[in-house]
Amino acid sequence: MRFAQNRLRAPASAAVAVAIGAAALTALPATASAAGDGLSVQYRTSATGATADQSEPWFKVKNTGSTTVQLANVRIRYYFKADSAGASYRFACSWAVKGCANVTGTFGTLANPTGTADRYLEIGFTSGAGTLAPGADTGDMQLRFYQSTWQSLNQSDDYSFGASQTSYADWSKVTAQLSGTTLWGQAPAGNDPTNPPTDPPATGATLFDDFNYSAYNDPKVSAHGWSVRSTSGGPGVSGATWAPDKVTFATTSGNSLMNLESSTSGSGESTKQTEIVTNARKFKNGTYAARVKFNDAPKYGPDGDHLVQTFFTINDLTAPMADDYSEYDFEYLPNGGWGETSDILYTTSWETYQADPWVAVNQHTEGRQSYNGWHDLVLTIDNSSIKYYIDGQLFGTHDSAYLPERQMSINFNQWLIDLAGQTSTTARAYDEQVDYVLHVKDQVLTPVQVAAKVTAYRGAGTTFEDTVPSS
């Protein structure tokens, strides 16, 4: 992918760490809407041609119910057919009554492609968008998306496109959800965005860790299968060291948390990075989940460093372009980097790579917005696809070509790409926090089921369990 061309990858044997932050588990998403809930979506386009430089879906979302709606809980999906299997797209907001800074756009892949749709653009809102009272609407949202190569795109075969819609009118070929429940529109056949959970088998090999430790050198850390990295090497700034003592643990309101602190004074020698990794590579298909707090601002000192805050699973690259390499990433860059100039979150599924000259074979989904704060991250891998969820919402679906061939470790780390984002020699430090990690072998759980499983562990007073076999 384009963004990967500037990425420096860690040796596959490198460990990875994550910092745990304070916050209770979020409430389970509703599986049914309240009786007073209702939404409708009006659509128009200012790009009516069968082909266009960019697609321009404009929307108004109306609260047709009897209760006030938090826009942060609303998601709209516009469905389209990719111009090629490898096409990637970018989202932009030209103008919005609610403010473009409060409107988000991410792309996903449909589980059941049709002749008119295999992708979707999902529109969301930040908390700054506020609420909609009964009968109120968002006002105009002038949105657009285009191929990252700026090649023309074909709209004529897109499910949600309406060439004749030059003024706003109700449009059922987009869907609208409130707190995970579809209240408007009809998705392409077999792709309803609401995925009612079914109960998974009661048994299943599982790793659960609540990170209830006293310090990085607590004997239980090693006994429970973790290594806190102290060895040298990448990824990150040349000359940086990995500081195990900066991986700390604390209890807040009865909940144990892990914190990863990474710091610098503007030189490689002053840069300290943090990483924690499972000793065993024994994880492959199934569900991976963690509750992670990303932080946009430093805990002290000037802001602006090109920082990467992560949760991922990986195995070793046995040779350049080896086809049995696997890696699945959540990577948040609060100050940009890799050619990006501001907040961006990547989910990336890797087939292979070589470091010199740089060649990458991967598929990614990106969200260009701030993800500051606590987030529930879920990754599922089965025999057909890889899916990434953020806060209960599907963020990206990646293809079977990127499925793992070998078992992997589970990792968290926080590191600096370079020192170009902030050139000051004033000391600064950044935190990434982690609440828990969960893996369920060979079972695909919904985000709702993940939350229920974590709640059950905590209700039983279980802070650690590992029944995943070593092979």
N, C-alpha and C positions, 0 to 999 in steps of 0.2 A: 504494500500500500504506500501511497505517496508520503504519508507522515513518517513512516518508518525509516525513510532513507537517511535521516540524521540521527537515528537512535543508536546509543551505545548500549550493548547488552552485557549483562553480567555473565561470567562463566557459569555454566549450568550447575557446577558443584557449589557455587556460592550460596550462603545461607541468606535468609531474608527475615526482617522483623517488622512488627507493627506495634503501635502504641495504643493502649486501651484507655478510653475516656469514660466519663461518668454520664450515665443516663439509664433510665429504666427501659425495659423492652417496650417497644411501641405497642399500642393497642392493636388487636387483630382487625384487619380491614373488614368492613361489613360485607356479608354475602347476599344481602337483600337490601333494597332501598327502603327508607321510611315512606310511609303512606303519602306524605306530603311532598315528596321529591319529584321534580320534573325538569327536563331540559329540552330545548330545541335549538337547531343550528340553521342559520341562514348562510347561503353561499353565493358568491359571484366571482367572476374572473375578469381581469383586464388584459389577459393574454389569450385570445380566442382561437388562435391558429392551430391547425393540426400539428404543426411543428412550431417550436418557439425556442428562444435562447434560454428562457426560464419559465417555469410554471408559476402562476400567480393565483393561488387560492386565497380569497379574502373571506373572512367569516365575521358573523355576529352570533354570540351565544346568549340565549335568553333563559331565564329562570321561569319555567311555566308551572312550578309547584307553589306550595303555600308556606314553605319555610325558607329562611335565608340560606344561601349556598356559599361556602368557602371556595373561591376559585382555585385555590391551591389543590383542591380535591377533584378538579375537573380535568378530563383528558379528551381531546378530539382526535380522531384518526381519519386521514385522507389517504385513500388507497390508489396505488398506481402500479404500472408494469415497468420494470427497469429496462433501460435501453440496451443493456447487455448484461451478461451474468456478472461481470466484474465491475460494473458501473458503481461509482460512489457519488453521493450527493451532499450538497450543503444547503443549510437553511438560513434565511434572513428575514428580518422584519423591517419593512419600509416605514410603517407608521401604525400606531395603535392608540386608541383613546386611553387604554389602561397603561400605556407606556411600553415601548419595545423591550425595555430592560426587565419587564415583568412577564414577558411571553417567551416560552421556550419551544424549541423544535428538535426532535430526535427522530432518527430513521430506524426502522426495523424490517425484518424479513418475515413473510407470512409462513405459517406452518403448513398450510395447504394452498399452494399457488393455483391460480386460475388463469384463464386466457386473457384476463384484463387486469390482474393484480398479482404481484409477488412481493411487493414492498408496501410500506406505509410511512407516512409522515405523521408523527404524533405531536400534537400541540398541547402544551401544559402551561401552567401559571405559577409564578412564585407567590410567596405570602404577600408581597407588596402589591399584588393585583387586587387584594381586598375581597369584598363579598358582593353577591348579587341578591338584592331583596326580591321578594316575589314580584313578578312582572317586569323586572329590570333586565337590561341586556348589557353586554360588554361594550357596545359601540363598535365602530369599525376596527378591524384588524387586517391591515394590508400586508399579507405575507407572500413569500416567494421561495422557490428552491430551484437549484440548477445543478448540472453535472460538475463535479470538481474540475474536470478538464475544460469546461465552458463549451463543450460540443453541444449542438442543438439537441433538444429532446423531443420525442414524439409523444404528444398528448392524446392522440386520437384513440389509442387503445387503453387509456387509463380509466379504471372503474369509476373514480370519483369526479372525473373531469366533465364539465358541461359547457360546450362551446357557445350555447345560446344564453347562458346565464350571465348577462351583462348588467343586471341589477339584482339586488338582494332578494332572495326568496328561500323558503324552506327547502332543504336539500337532504333527502334521506340516504344518499349514497356516501355520506360521512357518518361516523358513529360518535356519540358522546357518552362518556362514563362519568359517574359521580362515585367516588370512593370504591372504584372497582366494579360497579354495577352499570350495565349498559341501559341508558334511559332514552336514547334517540338513535335512529338510523338502522340500516341493514348492512352488515359487512359482507364481503364476497363469500360465497358458499363455503362453509366449513371453517370460517375464520372469525367467529364471534369473539371479540376481545375479552368478554367475561369468561373466565375459566373456573366454574364451580369446583371446589376441591372434592376429591374422593379420599376416603381413608386409606392410607398406605398400609402394608402389612405391619402387624404389631412387632414383629421381629425384624432384625436387619442389623448387620455389622455397622457400628457407629463409633465415631470419635466426637466427643463433646468436651470442650475445655472452657471453663469460666474464668481462667487465668487468676486463680485464687492462690497467689504466691507472695512471699515476703520480699524477694529481691531476685535479681538475675541469677545469682549463685545459690539460690535456694535448692537443696538437693532434689526436691520434687520436680523442678523444671526438667532436669535431665531424666529423672525416673519416669516422667510422663512423656518422654520422647522428643523433647525440644533441644535445640542448640541455639545459644545466643552468640552471634558472630563476633569474633575478635580478629580473624585473619585478614590480611590485606587483599587488595585487588578490587576489580570493578564489581558492579557498575559505579559510575559517578566520577567525581572530580579526581584527577590524577594527584597522587600524594595524600589523599584522604585516608583516615583510619576508621575502623569500625569499633565503636565504643560500647562494650557490653554493659558497663555501669550506667549508661544512659537509657537502658531498658528497665523501667521501674514499674512497681505495682502499688496500688492503693485501694482503699475501700471507701466508697462514698455512699452514704445512706444505706449501708448494708450490702452494697453491690460492689464486687471486686472488678478492677479495671487494670488494663496494661497501658503504659504510655511509652512511646518511642520519641526521644528527643534527638534532633539532629541540629548541628550548629556549625558556624564558620565565622571567621574574621576577615574573609576575603582572600585567603590563600589556601592551596591544597593542604599544606602542613597544619593549618588551623582547623580544617574541616573534619568534623566527627559525624559519622553516619551510623544508623542503627538497623539491625536485621535480626529476625528470628525465624527458624525453619525446623520442620520435623526432621529428625534424624533418618527416618525410614522413608523410602519411596515405595509406598504401598497403596496409593490412591489413584483410582482411574475413573470408571463410570460412576454416576450417582449424583448426589446433591452436595454442594459446598455452600456454606453460608457463614457470614460474619457480620457483626454490628460494629461499624467503624465511624469514628469522628474525624472528618477532614477539617483542617484549619487553614483559612485563607491568610490570616495575619500571624506574624511571629509572636512568640510568648514574650520576647523582648528584642530591642534593636530595630534597625531599619528593615522595611519589607522589600520584596522584589526578586528574591532569589528564584532561579529555575529549579523548583523542588518537585520530587515525585513521591507521592504517598500511595501505598499499594496494598492489595490483597491478591494473591495469585497461587497457582499450582503449576509445577514445572518438573521436567526431568533433565538429564544432562545431554548436551550435544556431543555425540561420539565422534563426529567428523563434520567438516563444513558441508552443509546441505544434506546432512543425514536425514533420511525420510522417517526415522522413528523418533524424532524430537517432538516434544509436545510442551505447550505452555498456554495458560489461559489467565488473562490479566484483568483486574480492575486497577487502573492507574489514573490518579488525579494530579493535575498540574495546576496549582492555585495561582501561579504567576506566569503561566505559559511556558514555552520551551519547545524544542523540536520544530521551530519555525512558527509556532503559535504565539500570539502576543497577549493573551489573557486566559482566564479560567477555562479549562477544558478537562473532561473526563473521557478516557478511552476504555473500552472493553475490546480485547484483542485475542484472537485464537490463532496460534502459530502452528504452521506445518514444519518449517525449517528456516534456517538462515545461514549465511556465512559472514564473518566479520570483515574480511579484507580480500578483495573489495566488497563493500557492503551489498548484500543481496538478501532480501526478505520475502518470505512467502507466508502471508497471513491474511486474515480478514478482520476488519474492525468496525466498531460503531462508536460514534463520538457524540458528546453533549457539550456544546459551547455555552456554558453558564457556570455560575458559582454553585458548588456543592458543599459549601461551608456548613459544618454541623454534623449531627449524627445521621447515618444512613444504614438501612438494612440491605446488605448485598447478598444476592443469591445467584449461584451458577449451577446449571444442571447439564449433565452430559449423558446421553443415551446412545443408542446405536444409529441414530439418524441425524442428530443436530446438537448444537451447543446453544444454550439460552442464558442470557444475562438479565437479571431483574434488579431494579433499584427501588426500594421503598414500595414493594409489592407490584410495581408496574414493569411489564416486559420492556427492556431497554434495547435488546438486540438479539437476533437469531442468526447463528452462523452455520455454515454448510457442513455436510458429512465429510467433505474432503479434509477437514481440519480435526477430525476425531483423533483421540490419542491411541498410539500403538503400544505404549509401555506405561508402567505405573509411575507416579509422580510424588513429589513432596508437597506440603502445604507451607506457604511462606507469607510473611509480612515484612516490608522494609520501607525506609524513608531515606532518600538520598538526593544529592544535588547533581543535576545534569552537567552544569558548568557554573562559572562565576560571572557570566556576562550579564545576567539580569540585574545584579546589584554589585557595584564595584567598590563600595565602601569598605574600609578596614575596621569599622565598628563592629563589635561582636553582636551576633544575633542568633536566635535559636527558634526552632519550629517543633511543634508537637503533632503527632498522629496518635490517636487513641483507639483501643479495641476493647470491646465488651465481652465477646465470646467468639468461639469458632465451632462449627458443626460440620461433620461429613457423614452422610449416610450412603453406604456402599450399594451400588446397583439399584437404587430407588430414586425416581424423579419425584420430588416433593414440590408442591406449590409453596409460594411465600407464606400463605396462611398456615399450611401444615408445618413449615419450619418454625414459625412463631409459636405454634401450639406445642411442638416438641421441646423447644427451649423452655417454655413456661412449665412444662411437666417436669423437666430436670430440676428446675429451680424450686418448684413446689415440693419436690421430694428431697431437697437439700443436697442434690448431687452436683458437685463442682467439677468432676472429671470422670470420664468413662472412655475406654478405648477397647473395643471388641473387633476392630478391623484386623484381619489376619495379615501376616507379613508377606504373603504371596497368594 
